[in-house]
């Protein structure tokens, strides 16, 4: 199929950008609002802008309502509707935007063009809004043939989708990529970090399977015990993202907690450690307190974000019944989501 270099699929999933106030004065997704705004925005009719085809999901969702089935619905819509478009922009709420961007990076296979997830902190219909710049820039970036992966764009930064995390509840610069520089910085000039870009797929776009596999996340805290961990990891749970301290440390002297983790991994639960810290990653060979977690079968997650680790785990568990294959996938770099041997670069032991 011929690709139109000046045509972009605009997929409206919901979120603040396209919201209107309801009868009670509270903002909520409004069907048709974004399509009307796009038709009326003079910026989008400029000669520099691509042709836009708006597709609206039904129902539109506040991103707090997003579930894995919605990630699959978005991915399948992109697969089915991307067609001859140069790229796709997904309009999404910011609260769970990093989860959706991460999930799409693992779900969309053989991608050969941009898929950019964007949103805003203030609705497009408000006078003082960040939505206009985010939408205009995302649409322009979605026609750039250099990009062939899932990315996020907000407030001047084009970030790899599975490296992004929300760092501000209210600021326009709401997202960061703590362990990877932006793919591009958008200001008066567009500056690409070309060495970071992923290679293009074949273009035979397909979606990886995604089912309702029970996977969970658990943040370590002082005083957590084996009883809590056992309840979290009770059947039918198949995977856990364990948010550990620092470079992968945990209460290694708590024999009951370590036993609870061992019991789970021995029956096939895949447990992956990521750090609670914003920057850096896990290196579980560094401190003695991490040794018992390794011995219990916990996998080091490198410098993956918690969002990337959880969505990756869910996709891998949907694809493979064999825990060994899931474990192998979790320790591999599949879509640029983790830096090979990342933790070793954070400093000497």
N, C-alpha and C positions, 0 to 999 in steps of 0.2 A: 504493500500500500504506500502511495506517495505521501510524504510528510509535508505539511504546510508549515514553513518556517515562521509564519506570522499568525499562527493559530494556537490558542491555549485552552485546554479544558479547565474550567473553574468549577470545582466540586465543593458545594456548600454542605458541610456536615453539621454546622451549628456554631455556637459560641457567641461571645460578646460582640464581635465585629458586625454581625448581621442582626443584632437584637433591636427590639422596640419595647417601649414601656407598655405594660399591660394595664388593665382597669384599676389594679391596686397600686400602680406606680412602680412596680418591680419590673426589672428588665428580663426579657425572656426571648428565645428564638422565635422569629416570625416568618412563616412561609411566604415566599415571594419578595421579602424586603430587600434582600441582597440583589436579586435580579433587577428590581426597579432602580436601586441605587446605581448599579453598574450602567444601566441604560442612560442615567441622568448625569453621571460624572463626566465633566468635560475633559478631564485628564485622560480618560480611557478612550476618547475619540481622537486623540492626537495621532499624527501620522507615525510617531515613534512606537506606538503601542500596538500589540497584537490584536487580532480578532479574538473575541472571548465567547466561548460556548458555556453557558451556565447550566449545571446539573445540580439539582437539589435533592438531598436524601430525605426520605420520609420514614419516620419523623425526624425533624431537626432536633439536636440534643444540646443542652448545656453539657460541657465536657465532663462535668462531675458525674453525669449519668452514663458515660461511655463504658462499654463492656467489651470483652474480646470478640463477641459476635459482631459488634459494630466495626471493629478493626477489619474483620473479614469482609464485611459488607462494603467498606470503603475500598479495600484492596480489589475486590471483585468488580466494583464499579469502574475503577481505574483500568483494570484489565479489559473490560468489555467496551469502554467508551473512549479510551485514549486514542485509538485508531490512528488517523493521520495528523493528529495534533503534535506540535513540537514539544509539548510538555504539559504538565498538570500542576495546578495550584489547589491545594486543599485548604479551605477556610474552616478553622477549628477553634474551639475554646482553649484558653491558655492553661487551665488547671491541669489537664491530663494530656496536653499537646505532646510532651516528650515521650509519653508512653505510646501514643499513636504513631508518632514519627519513627520510633524504634521498631514497633511492630511492623509497620509498612516496609522498613528496610529488610526485614527477614522474610516477609510474606511475598514481596514482589521479586520474582526471579527473572534473570536475563533482561533487566531493565537497561535501556539504551538511551534514555532521555531524562530530563529533570522531572522529579516530583517534589514540590516544595510545599511544606505545611506552614501556614501562617495564621495569625489571629491578631487580636488587639486587646488593650486594656480598657479602652473607651469605645463605645459603639460608633459606627461610621456616621450615623445621623447626628451626632453631637458636633458642635462647632470646633471644640478643642479636642481633637482625636488623633491618635496614632494610627488609626486604621487606614487612612488614605495612603500615607507613605508606604506602609507595610504591603498594602494590596498592589499598588502601582509597581513597586520594586520587585515584588514576588512574580508578578505577571511578566515583567521584562526579563528577569532571570530565568524564567521557565522556557524561554526561547533560545537560551544559550547552549550551543551544541557541545561546549566543553564539559557540561555537567551531565552525568548519567547515573544519578543516585538519588536517594531520598534525603532531603535537606530541610532545615527550618530557616525561615527568614523573619526576623523582627528587629526593628530599630538599628539597621545598618549592618547587621551581622548575618551572613549566610553560614550556617553551622551544619555539620554532618548530623543527620537526624538521630542516629543512635548514640551520639556523643552529647546531645543537648540535655540540659536540665533546667527547671525553673528555679530562679534564685531570688525573685522579688514578687511579692503579692500585688504590688501597686505600681512599681516603676515601669517606664516604657522599655528600659533595657532589662526585660524580665528573664532573659535566658542567657546561659553561659555554656561554654564547652570547656570545662576545666582542664581536660587532659589532651586536647587537640586544638590547635589554632583554628580560627574561622577558615572555611573554604574560600571565602571572599569577603572583603570589607567594602561596604558601599557608602561612599561619601560623594564629594565632588568628582572623584575618580572611582572607578571600579577596579579594585586590586585583587587579583586572583592569587591564591597559593596553589599553583598548578601541580606542584609535586605531591599534594595531598589528595588529589582527585582520584576516585576509583576508576578503573577501566570500564569501558562500555560492555554491556552484555550483548547477546546475539540479537536482541529485539524480539525474540519469540517469547513474549511476555506471558508468564503464568503465575499462578498463586500457589504458594505452599499450603498444605492443609493446616487448618486450625480448628480444634475442637474444644469442648468444655473439659479440659484436663485439669484436675485439682492441683494447682501449684500455689505456693504461699510465700510471703516475705515476713521476716522476723528481724527486728532490731535488737541487738544485745543491749542490756542495761545492767548496771550494778545490782546484784541481787536476783537476777533471773536464775531459775533453777530447773532441774530435770523434769519436774512435774509439768511445768509450762511447756517445755520443749516437746515432751511426749504428746501432750494434748494437741499442739500445733501440728505435729507430724503423724498424728493418728491416721490410719487407713481411712479413705483411699488416696491420701496425698501422695503425689509422685515426685514432687520437686520442691526445693526450698532455696530462696535467696536469703542468705544469712548476712545481715549487715553488722560487720565486726568492728572492733576498735582499730584505729591506726592502720598499720600495715597487715592486718589480718589476725589480730590478737583477740583472745577471749579468756574466760575464766578456766584456764587449763587445769587448775587444781580441784575443780568441782567434779568429782568422779561421777556423780549421778548425772550431771548435765552431759558430760562426755559420753557416758554410757547410753544416754537417750539418743544422741547423734549416731553413735555406732550401731545401735539397734535399727535405726531407720536406714542408714546406708547399706547395712547388711541385707535388708529385705528389698533393696533396689531403689530407695528414695535418693534422688540426685540432689546433693546439697552443695551450693556454690557460695563462696565467701566474697563479698565486696566490702569496701571500706565505708564507714559512716562519714569520712572526711570529704570535703568538697573536691579537693585536689589529691592526686596521687593514687595509689592502688595497693593491692595486697602483695606481700612477699612473706609467705608463711614459713620461710626458712630462717628468718631474721631473729625472732625472739622465742625464748623457750615457751612462753605462754601460748604460742600458736601451734607448737608441736603436737599437743594432744588432739587438737582439731584436725590436723592433717592425718594423724594416726586413726582418727575416727572416720576417715573417708571424706572429709570436707575438701572440695576442690578450690584452689585459688582462682579468683575471677579476674586477676590482673587489674587493669584500670577501667573496667567497665562501670558505667553508671548503674545504679540500682534499677532504673527503668529499662535499660538495655538488657541487663541480666535476666530480669523477670520475663520480658517479652520473648527473648531468645529461648529461655527455658520452656516457655509455653509452646512455642512453635516446634522445638525439637521433640518435646514429649508428645505432641500431636502427630508427628511424623514417625517416631520410632517407639516401639514397645520395649525394645532392648535397652535397659539402663546403661549398658556399656557404650552404645552408640550415642546416647544423649550425653554421657560424660565426655566422650571424645569431642562432640560438637561444642560443649560448653568451654573447653580449654583451647579451642581453635579460634582463629580470627576469621569470621565468615563474611562480614560486610564492613570491615574497618572499625568495628566496635571496640576493639581492644588493641593495645600496642604490644607487640611481641616482646616478651621479657621486660615489660614496662617497669615493674617494680625495681628492677636492678638499677635503673637509671636515676632513682630518686636520691641516691647518696650511698656512701659506703656503709656496710653493716657495722 
